[in-house]
Amino acid sequence: MNGTPRGSAPRLGVGVGWRPEIAGAVESLTGVDWVEAVAENLCPGQLPDSLVRLRERGVTVVPHGVSLGLGGADRPDAGRLAELARRAEALGSPLVTEHIAFVRAGGERTASPPLEAGHLLPVPRTRDALRVLCENVRIAQDSLPVPLAVENIAALISWPDEEMSEGRFLAELVERTGVRLLIDVANLHTNHVNRGEDPLRALDELPVEAIAYVHVAGGVERDGVWHDTHAHPVSRPVLDLLAELRARVDPPGVLLERDDDFPPAAELAGELTAIRETIDAAAPTPGTARPPRTADGTGTGTGTGTGTGTGNSTPSDSDSGDGDGEDARQRLALAETALLSALVAGTPVPEGFDRRRLRVQSRALSVKRAGVVARIAPELPRILGADYRAAFLGYAASRPLRAGYRRDALDFAEHLLTAGRPESHAVRRRLSLWWQERAGARPPRRATRLVRVARAALAGR
């Protein structure tokens, strides 16, 4: 499937991200046309009652995947695709969405232990990465019962020697696969602050006719770094970018995302009102539609000029073929593994990356991981109290996530106990009992732990 998306995208209207923590608030909001739910958090055979009620009211539900890793070097996992398809069918969804990102690396291609990021990481905007991404998107499209749309992500770090701007990268992806786009204007703002990228240029270069819907979300700036938290109110610069997008196209849908620190329903309603007012105010009147800028942003044109770095706007014929596909996958696998290993396992920083930014990203990954473990195993922060976060960050500094967060919680407790921590005997006993109830009769002795470390070292050679 190549070229522009086939058919028109379904009209969705204005919606909000559905999360269990705000299910009641979402149901109470007036004027919500549709909702989006994280696909991995849903069980097709036992949908949350709140989503069932919303569907009975005629509210569209779109599953939003976070674990396919379409930008990774490996082809999408058939099992994950089947699960995403089942969720789309169970919800009667008109489309499904995922991210242009990689979430895991290592494994057989690199003869190294598999690594999990626990987060969406940016793919390099190179011809190798584009070739791999296009094939992965086609595989996903062929496996899903409804159209797929893919989302641009926020990033703290930039890859060296990129060959295309974000807009050109997305335009080439659409041209080659016909995939639709989920454009997150908050992520465009994040990349403007963190990577110096021009969000207006991205809007001019990308094929706006391919947009399925738009994300709007909040964040916060700390020490010159914008954190896309989804836990703060939507900022004015993000709403301004929404207005810029609306001046170019009438998006089929716009959705407010909120993933943490959930406000009262009245505040959510206020943000939805601000989104509607922004869309209405930015709608062009007949004859005043804004012409696209040239790639340098200085006038009218097609908006398809050269990208950043050394690449041209249109890849060569050989880039669009699959003859070199496996070599491209191998090169991408090595690059992504080196980056992820530096972020989660403390290995040397690959050449060309900003070391300070990698430290910020590494800590952000550890903090997010600590938060997820705390939600999955809330007993741990209750047992350890104020020491939980520092203890977990120390544990995570050189111990990558490999087998999921539930295993991570057990491994963290085991790590503390085998090291004779916490110092308080009473707290250590409570932690030991918690571990025993879930993992075994007793924590491994020091000798067992040393044998495990030695085996892990040999396996990683």
C-alpha positions as CSV (number, residue, x, y, z in Angstrom):
1,M,0.0,0.0,0.0
2,N,1.7,3.2,-1.1
3,G,0.7,6.9,-1.6
4,T,-1.8,9.0,0.3
5,P,-4.2,7.3,2.7
6,R,-7.3,5.8,1.0
7,G,-10.7,7.1,1.8
8,S,-11.5,9.8,4.4
9,A,-10.7,9.5,8.0
10,P,-13.7,9.1,10.3
11,R,-14.9,12.3,11.9
12,L,-14.2,12.0,15.6
13,G,-14.8,15.4,17.1
14,V,-13.3,16.5,20.4
15,G,-12.4,13.7,22.9
16,V,-10.4,12.9,26.0
17,G,-8.1,10.1,27.0
18,W,-9.9,7.5,29.1
19,R,-8.0,6.3,32.1
20,P,-9.4,4.1,35.0
21,E,-8.5,6.9,37.5
22,I,-10.9,9.3,35.8
23,A,-13.4,7.0,34.3
24,G,-16.3,8.5,36.3
25,A,-15.2,12.1,35.4
26,V,-15.0,11.2,31.7
27,E,-18.5,9.7,31.8
28,S,-19.8,12.9,33.5
29,L,-18.3,15.3,30.9
30,T,-20.7,16.8,28.4
31,G,-19.8,17.2,24.7
32,V,-17.2,14.3,24.7
33,D,-17.5,12.8,21.2
34,W,-14.9,10.0,21.7
35,V,-12.3,8.6,23.9
36,E,-8.9,6.9,23.5
37,A,-7.8,4.1,25.8
38,V,-4.3,2.5,26.2
39,A,-4.7,-0.8,24.3
40,E,-2.3,-2.8,26.6
41,N,-4.5,-1.9,29.6
42,L,-7.6,-3.5,28.2
43,C,-8.8,-7.1,28.2
44,P,-11.0,-7.7,25.1
45,G,-13.2,-10.3,26.9
46,Q,-13.7,-8.1,30.0
47,L,-13.9,-4.5,29.0
48,P,-14.2,-1.9,31.9
49,D,-17.8,-1.2,32.7
50,S,-17.2,2.5,32.1
51,L,-16.1,1.9,28.5
52,V,-19.0,-0.4,27.9
53,R,-21.4,2.4,29.1
54,L,-19.7,5.0,26.9
55,R,-20.0,2.7,23.8
56,E,-23.7,2.1,24.6
57,R,-24.1,5.9,24.5
58,G,-22.5,6.0,21.1
59,V,-19.1,7.3,22.2
60,T,-16.3,6.0,19.9
61,V,-13.4,4.3,21.6
62,V,-10.0,4.1,19.9
63,P,-7.3,1.8,21.3
64,H,-3.9,3.5,21.5
65,G,-0.9,1.0,21.5
66,V,2.4,1.7,23.3
67,S,4.4,-1.5,23.0
68,L,4.7,-2.5,19.3
69,G,7.9,-0.7,18.8
70,L,7.4,0.0,15.1
71,G,10.6,1.9,14.9
72,G,12.7,-1.0,16.3
73,A,15.0,-3.1,14.2
74,D,12.9,-6.3,14.6
75,R,9.6,-6.9,12.7
76,P,6.5,-6.4,14.8
77,D,5.6,-9.3,17.1
78,A,2.7,-11.3,15.6
79,G,1.3,-11.9,19.1
80,R,1.2,-8.2,20.0
81,L,-0.4,-7.4,16.6
82,A,-3.0,-10.0,17.2
83,E,-3.8,-8.6,20.6
84,L,-4.1,-5.1,19.2
85,A,-6.5,-6.4,16.5
86,R,-8.6,-8.2,19.1
87,R,-9.0,-4.9,21.1
88,A,-10.0,-3.0,18.0
89,E,-12.7,-5.6,17.2
90,A,-13.9,-5.8,20.8
91,L,-14.3,-2.0,20.9
92,G,-15.8,-1.7,17.4
93,S,-13.1,0.9,16.7
94,P,-12.8,2.7,13.4
95,L,-9.0,2.8,13.6
96,V,-6.1,2.0,16.0
97,T,-3.0,4.0,16.7
98,E,0.6,3.4,17.7
99,H,3.9,5.3,17.9
100,I,6.9,6.0,15.7
101,A,9.4,4.8,18.3
102,F,11.5,1.9,19.5
103,V,10.9,0.4,22.9
104,R,13.3,-2.5,23.0
105,A,16.6,-3.5,21.6
106,G,19.3,-6.2,21.8
107,G,18.7,-9.9,21.3
108,E,19.7,-12.2,18.6
109,R,20.5,-9.5,16.0
110,T,23.2,-8.1,18.2
111,A,24.1,-11.2,20.2
112,S,23.4,-9.3,23.4
113,P,20.8,-9.5,26.2
114,P,17.4,-8.1,25.2
115,L,16.7,-4.7,26.7
116,E,13.4,-3.0,27.5
117,A,13.2,0.8,27.6
118,G,9.9,1.0,29.4
119,H,9.4,4.2,27.3
120,L,9.0,5.5,23.8
121,L,12.4,6.4,22.3
122,P,13.1,8.3,19.1
123,V,14.2,6.5,15.9
124,P,17.0,8.1,13.9
125,R,15.7,10.1,10.9
126,T,17.9,8.2,8.4
127,R,17.1,6.2,5.3
128,D,17.9,3.0,7.1
129,A,15.5,3.7,9.9
130,L,12.8,4.9,7.4
131,R,13.2,1.7,5.3
132,V,12.8,-0.5,8.4
133,L,9.9,1.6,9.7
134,C,8.0,1.4,6.4
135,E,8.2,-2.4,6.3
136,N,7.1,-2.6,9.9
137,V,4.2,-0.3,9.3
138,R,3.1,-2.4,6.3
139,I,3.3,-5.6,8.4
140,A,1.1,-3.9,11.0
141,Q,-1.4,-2.6,8.4
142,D,-1.8,-6.1,6.9
143,S,-2.4,-7.6,10.4
144,L,-5.0,-5.1,11.7
145,P,-8.7,-5.2,10.8
146,V,-9.0,-1.3,10.7
147,P,-6.7,1.5,9.5
148,L,-3.6,2.3,11.4
149,A,-2.4,5.8,12.4
150,V,1.1,6.5,13.8
151,E,2.1,9.2,16.3
152,N,5.2,11.5,16.4
153,I,6.8,11.3,19.8
154,A,8.5,13.7,22.2
155,A,12.2,13.3,22.8
156,L,14.9,14.6,25.1
157,I,17.7,13.4,22.9
158,S,18.7,13.8,19.2
159,W,20.5,11.2,17.0
160,P,23.7,12.4,15.3
161,D,23.9,12.6,11.5
162,E,20.2,12.6,10.8
163,E,19.3,12.9,7.2
164,M,15.8,14.3,7.3
165,S,13.7,16.7,9.3
166,E,10.7,15.4,11.2
167,G,8.2,16.7,8.6
168,R,10.1,15.1,5.7
169,F,10.5,11.8,7.6
170,L,6.7,11.7,8.2
171,A,5.9,12.7,4.6
172,E,8.1,9.9,3.2
173,L,6.5,7.4,5.6
174,V,3.0,8.4,4.4
175,E,4.1,8.4,0.7
176,R,5.5,4.9,0.9
177,T,2.9,3.2,3.1
178,G,-0.3,5.2,3.0
179,V,-0.4,5.2,6.8
180,R,-2.4,7.9,8.6
181,L,-0.8,10.2,11.1
182,L,-1.6,11.0,14.7
183,I,0.0,14.4,15.2
184,D,0.8,15.4,18.8
185,V,1.2,19.1,18.9
186,A,2.5,18.9,22.5
187,N,5.3,16.6,21.2
188,L,6.1,19.2,18.5
189,H,6.5,21.8,21.2
190,T,8.6,19.4,23.3
191,N,11.0,18.8,20.4
192,H,11.2,22.6,19.8
193,V,12.4,23.2,23.3
194,N,14.6,20.1,23.7
195,R,16.0,19.7,20.2
196,G,15.6,23.2,18.6
197,E,13.3,21.9,15.9
198,D,10.9,24.3,14.2
199,P,7.3,23.1,14.8
200,L,5.9,25.3,12.1
201,R,8.3,23.8,9.5
202,A,7.2,20.4,10.6
203,L,3.5,21.3,10.1
204,D,4.4,22.7,6.6
205,E,6.3,19.7,5.5
206,L,4.0,16.9,6.7
207,P,1.0,15.8,4.6
208,V,-1.8,17.3,6.6
209,E,-4.4,15.4,4.6
210,A,-3.1,12.2,6.2
211,I,-3.9,13.3,9.7
212,A,-6.4,11.0,11.5
213,Y,-6.5,13.0,14.7
214,V,-4.5,15.3,17.0
215,H,-3.2,14.9,20.5
216,V,-3.0,17.9,23.0
217,A,-1.3,17.5,26.3
218,G,0.4,19.3,29.1
219,G,4.0,19.4,30.3
220,V,6.5,21.4,32.3
221,E,9.9,23.0,31.7
222,R,12.7,22.4,34.2
223,D,16.3,23.6,33.7
224,G,15.8,24.3,30.0
225,V,14.3,20.8,29.4
226,W,10.6,20.3,28.5
227,H,9.1,17.3,30.1
228,D,6.1,15.9,28.3
229,T,4.4,14.8,31.6
230,H,0.7,14.5,30.6
231,A,0.3,15.6,34.3
232,H,0.1,19.4,33.9
233,P,-2.4,21.7,32.3
234,V,-2.0,22.4,28.5
235,S,0.3,25.3,28.0
236,R,-0.3,28.3,25.7
237,P,2.4,27.4,23.3
238,V,0.8,24.0,22.7
239,L,-2.6,25.6,22.1
240,D,-0.9,28.0,19.7
241,L,0.5,25.1,17.7
242,L,-3.0,23.6,17.7
243,A,-4.2,26.8,16.1
244,E,-1.4,26.7,13.6
245,L,-2.4,23.2,12.6
246,R,-6.1,24.2,12.3
247,A,-5.1,27.1,10.0
248,R,-3.7,24.4,7.6
249,V,-6.3,21.7,7.9
250,D,-9.5,20.7,9.7
251,P,-8.4,17.6,11.7
252,P,-11.0,14.8,12.0
253,G,-10.4,14.7,15.7
254,V,-8.7,16.3,18.6
255,L,-8.0,14.6,21.9
256,L,-6.9,15.8,25.4
257,E,-4.4,13.5,27.0
258,R,-3.9,13.2,30.8
259,D,-2.0,10.3,32.4
260,D,-1.2,11.4,35.9
261,D,-2.0,13.9,38.7
262,F,-5.6,13.9,37.5
263,P,-7.6,17.1,38.1
264,P,-11.3,17.4,39.0
265,A,-13.8,16.9,36.2
266,A,-14.4,20.7,36.1
267,E,-10.7,21.3,35.2
268,L,-10.8,18.7,32.5
269,A,-14.0,20.3,31.1
270,G,-12.2,23.7,31.1
271,E,-9.3,22.3,29.1
272,L,-11.7,20.7,26.6
273,T,-13.4,24.1,26.3
274,A,-10.1,25.8,25.6
275,I,-9.4,23.2,22.9
276,R,-12.7,23.8,21.2
277,E,-12.3,27.6,21.4
278,T,-8.8,27.3,19.9
279,I,-10.1,25.2,17.0
280,D,-13.0,27.5,16.3
281,A,-10.9,30.7,16.4
282,A,-8.2,29.3,14.1
283,A,-10.5,28.0,11.4
284,P,-9.7,29.9,8.2
285,T,-12.5,31.8,6.5
286,P,-13.1,31.1,2.8
287,G,-10.2,32.4,0.7
288,T,-7.9,33.0,3.6
289,A,-6.3,29.5,4.0
290,R,-2.7,29.8,4.8
291,P,-0.3,28.8,2.0
292,P,2.5,26.5,3.0
293,R,5.9,27.9,3.5
294,T,9.1,26.8,1.8
295,A,11.5,24.6,3.7
296,D,13.4,27.6,4.9
297,G,10.1,29.2,6.2
298,T,10.4,32.3,4.1
299,G,7.5,32.2,1.7
300,T,5.1,30.1,-0.3
301,G,5.9,26.8,-1.8
302,T,5.3,23.1,-1.5
303,G,6.9,22.6,1.9
304,T,8.9,19.7,0.6
305,G,12.4,21.1,0.6
306,T,15.6,19.5,1.9
307,G,15.7,18.0,5.3
308,T,18.3,18.6,8.0
309,G,21.7,17.1,7.9
310,T,23.2,15.9,4.6
311,G,20.2,14.1,3.1
312,N,17.9,15.2,0.2
313,S,14.2,15.6,0.4
314,T,13.5,12.6,-1.7
315,P,15.5,9.4,-1.1
316,S,17.0,7.6,-4.0
317,D,15.3,4.7,-5.8
318,S,17.4,2.2,-3.9
319,D,16.2,3.7,-0.6
320,S,12.6,2.8,-1.4
321,G,13.3,-0.8,-2.1
322,D,13.8,-3.7,0.2
323,G,16.9,-5.3,-1.3
324,D,19.1,-3.9,1.5
325,G,16.4,-4.4,4.1
326,E,18.2,-6.9,6.3
327,D,21.4,-4.9,6.2
328,A,19.4,-1.8,7.2
329,R,17.8,-3.8,10.1
330,Q,21.2,-4.9,11.3
331,R,22.7,-1.4,11.3
332,L,19.7,0.0,13.0
333,A,19.8,-2.8,15.6
334,L,23.4,-2.1,16.5
335,A,22.7,1.7,16.8
336,E,19.5,1.3,18.9
337,T,21.1,-1.3,21.2
338,A,24.1,0.9,21.8
339,L,21.9,3.8,22.7
340,L,19.4,1.9,24.9
341,S,22.3,0.1,26.7
342,A,23.9,3.5,27.5
343,L,20.5,4.7,28.9
344,V,19.5,1.7,31.0
345,A,22.7,-0.3,31.7
346,G,25.4,2.3,32.1
347,T,27.5,1.3,29.1
348,P,29.5,4.0,27.3
349,V,27.7,6.8,25.5
350,P,27.7,6.2,21.7
351,E,29.7,8.7,19.7
352,G,27.9,11.9,18.7
353,F,25.3,12.0,21.4
354,D,25.0,14.8,23.9
355,R,26.2,13.2,27.2
356,R,24.3,15.6,29.4
357,R,21.0,15.0,27.6
358,L,21.6,11.2,27.8
359,R,22.0,11.5,31.6
360,V,18.7,13.4,31.8
361,Q,17.0,10.8,29.6
362,S,18.5,8.0,31.6
363,R,17.3,9.4,34.9
364,A,13.8,10.1,33.4
365,L,13.6,6.4,32.4
366,S,14.5,5.3,35.9
367,V,12.1,7.7,37.5
368,K,9.3,6.5,35.2
369,R,10.2,2.9,36.0
370,A,10.1,3.5,39.7
371,G,6.7,5.1,39.3
372,V,5.3,2.1,37.4
373,V,6.7,-0.4,39.9
374,A,5.2,1.6,42.7
375,R,1.8,1.4,41.0
376,I,2.1,-2.3,40.3
377,A,3.5,-3.1,43.7
378,P,2.2,-0.3,46.0
379,E,3.3,-2.3,49.1
380,L,7.0,-1.5,48.3
381,P,6.8,2.3,48.8
382,R,4.6,1.7,51.8
383,I,7.2,-0.6,53.3
384,L,10.3,1.5,52.4
385,G,8.7,4.9,53.0
386,A,10.7,7.9,51.9
387,D,13.7,5.6,51.0
388,Y,11.8,3.9,48.2
389,R,12.7,6.3,45.3
390,A,16.4,6.7,46.1
391,A,16.8,2.9,46.6
392,F,15.0,2.1,43.4
393,L,17.0,4.6,41.3
394,G,20.2,3.1,42.8
395,Y,19.0,-0.4,41.8
396,A,18.0,0.7,38.3
397,A,21.2,2.4,37.5
398,S,22.9,-0.8,36.2
399,R,20.0,-3.3,36.1
400,P,17.9,-2.9,32.9
401,L,14.3,-3.8,32.7
402,R,14.2,-7.2,31.0
403,A,11.1,-9.2,32.1
404,G,8.4,-6.8,32.8
405,Y,7.5,-4.6,35.8
406,R,6.2,-7.3,38.1
407,R,9.4,-9.2,37.8
408,D,11.2,-5.9,38.3
409,A,9.5,-5.3,41.6
410,L,10.6,-8.7,42.8
411,D,14.1,-8.3,41.6
412,F,14.3,-4.9,43.3
413,A,13.2,-6.4,46.7
414,E,15.6,-9.3,46.2
415,H,18.5,-6.8,45.5
416,L,17.8,-5.0,48.7
417,L,17.5,-8.1,50.9
418,T,20.6,-9.8,49.6
419,A,22.5,-6.6,50.3
420,G,21.3,-6.6,53.9
421,R,19.0,-3.6,53.4
422,P,17.1,-1.8,54.6
423,E,19.1,-1.2,57.8
424,S,16.0,-1.4,60.0
425,H,15.5,-5.1,61.0
426,A,11.7,-4.5,61.2
427,V,11.5,-3.0,57.7
428,R,13.7,-5.6,56.3
429,R,11.5,-8.3,57.8
430,R,8.4,-6.8,56.3
431,L,10.1,-6.6,52.9
432,S,11.3,-10.2,53.2
433,L,7.7,-11.4,54.0
434,W,6.4,-9.5,51.0
435,W,9.0,-11.1,48.8
436,Q,8.4,-14.6,50.2
437,E,4.6,-14.4,49.5
438,R,5.3,-13.7,45.8
439,A,8.6,-15.4,44.9
440,G,9.6,-18.2,47.2
441,A,10.6,-19.4,50.6
442,R,13.4,-17.0,51.3
443,P,15.6,-14.5,49.4
444,P,18.7,-16.1,47.9
445,R,21.9,-16.1,50.0
446,R,24.9,-14.0,49.0
447,A,26.6,-17.0,47.3
448,T,23.6,-17.6,45.1
449,R,23.5,-13.9,44.2
450,L,27.2,-13.9,43.2
451,V,26.6,-16.9,41.0
452,R,23.7,-15.2,39.2
453,V,25.9,-12.1,38.6
454,A,28.6,-14.2,37.1
455,R,26.2,-16.0,34.8
456,A,24.7,-12.7,33.7
457,A,28.2,-11.4,32.9
458,L,29.1,-14.4,30.9
459,A,25.8,-14.3,29.0
460,G,26.4,-10.6,28.1
461,R,29.8,-11.3,26.5
